[in-house]
Amino acid sequence: MCLAVPGKVVAWIEQDPLFAMASVEFGAMRRAVSMACTPDVEVGDYVLVHAGIAISRIDPDEAARVLAMLRDLGLDESVGVASD
């Protein structure tokens, strides 16, 4: 099963569209994520990340719902989402 996890873009590492990378926060953890598919995203936006690639922007309310659902299912630690 494939799973895309919402994360918050906290900083751009590289903004060149071919090599776009950003630091994305998943709860208490940050990862460098390829932004090649979503070069128009801004710091503070939420993105869906699959296999280290941001595949789309997501509404903050929808991101919160998905993160809550992952916590309810007990999947928060396996995908790097901090519990409240």
C-alpha positions as CSV (number, residue, x, y, z in Angstrom):
1,M,0.0,0.0,0.0
2,C,1.3,3.5,-0.9
3,L,0.7,6.4,1.5
4,A,1.2,10.1,1.0
5,V,1.7,12.0,4.3
6,P,0.9,15.7,4.8
7,G,3.8,17.9,5.9
8,K,4.4,21.6,6.4
9,V,7.0,23.4,4.2
10,V,9.3,25.2,6.6
11,A,12.1,26.4,4.4
12,W,13.4,26.2,0.8
13,I,16.7,24.5,0.3
14,E,16.9,25.0,-3.5
15,Q,14.3,26.7,-5.6
16,D,15.6,25.9,-9.1
17,P,12.5,24.1,-10.6
18,L,14.6,21.1,-11.8
19,F,16.3,20.5,-8.5
20,A,13.7,22.1,-6.1
21,M,14.1,20.9,-2.5
22,A,12.5,22.1,0.7
23,S,12.6,21.2,4.4
24,V,9.3,19.7,5.3
25,E,8.1,19.2,8.9
26,F,6.2,16.0,9.9
27,G,5.3,16.6,13.5
28,A,8.7,16.8,15.4
29,M,10.7,15.6,12.4
30,R,12.0,17.5,9.4
31,R,13.1,15.9,6.1
32,A,14.5,17.3,2.8
33,V,11.8,16.7,0.2
34,S,11.9,17.1,-3.6
35,M,9.6,19.9,-4.7
36,A,10.0,19.3,-8.4
37,C,6.3,18.5,-8.9
38,T,5.2,21.4,-6.7
39,P,7.6,24.3,-7.4
40,D,4.9,27.0,-6.7
41,V,4.5,26.0,-3.0
42,E,5.4,28.6,-0.4
43,V,6.8,28.3,3.1
44,G,3.9,27.6,5.4
45,D,2.0,25.5,2.8
46,Y,1.1,21.9,3.4
47,V,2.0,19.3,0.9
48,L,1.4,15.6,0.4
49,V,4.7,13.7,0.4
50,H,5.1,10.3,-1.1
51,A,8.6,8.6,-1.3
52,G,10.4,11.8,-0.6
53,I,8.5,13.8,-3.3
54,A,5.9,16.5,-2.7
55,I,3.1,15.4,-5.1
56,S,0.6,18.2,-4.4
57,R,-0.4,21.1,-2.1
58,I,-3.1,20.3,0.5
59,D,-5.4,22.5,2.4
60,P,-4.3,23.0,6.1
61,D,-7.7,21.7,7.4
62,E,-7.5,18.6,5.2
63,A,-3.9,18.0,6.4
64,A,-5.1,18.2,10.0
65,R,-7.9,15.7,9.3
66,V,-5.5,13.3,7.6
67,L,-2.9,13.6,10.5
68,A,-5.7,13.0,13.1
69,M,-6.9,9.9,11.1
70,L,-3.3,8.6,11.1
71,R,-3.1,9.1,14.8
72,D,-6.4,7.3,15.4
73,L,-5.2,4.4,13.3
74,G,-2.0,4.2,15.3
75,L,0.1,4.9,12.2
76,D,1.5,8.3,13.4
77,E,4.8,6.9,14.6
78,S,5.4,4.7,11.5
79,V,5.0,7.7,9.2
80,G,6.9,10.2,11.4
81,V,3.9,12.1,12.7
82,A,4.2,13.3,16.3
83,S,1.3,12.5,18.7
84,D,-0.3,15.3,20.7
